[in-house]
Amino acid sequence: MKLPEFSDIKLGSQDRYETMVLLPENWTVTKQSHKADSKVKVGTTIVLTCTKAS
């Protein structure tokens, strides 16, 4: 059985001077819009708040 994939994932910055997430591999997720282990329907927008890795 193939698990559903989420395609509507938005990345946002919590940093004051780095306001756009351009290379996600250089960022660390600090918050998410849905609680861990919560169930969301496929098609739901998921927002990940990030901070720039040093």
C-alpha positions, 0 to 999 in steps of 0.5 A, spaced: 500 500 500 502 506 497 501 512 503 499 518 500 503 524 499 502 531 501 504 536 495 501 543 498 507 544 503 509 551 505 515 554 508 515 560 512 521 564 515 521 566 522 527 570 521 528 577 521 533 578 516 532 572 512 525 572 510 524 567 504 526 560 504 530 559 498 534 553 499 530 548 504 536 544 506 540 550 509 534 551 514 531 548 520 524 547 522 521 550 528 514 549 528 509 546 524 501 548 522 499 541 525 500 537 531 505 531 531 501 525 529 495 528 528 491 526 522 490 531 516 486 530 509 490 529 503 490 536 500 491 540 506 496 545 506 501 544 511 506 550 513 513 549 516 516 555 520 523 555 519 530 558 521 536 559 517 541 554 519 548 557 521 
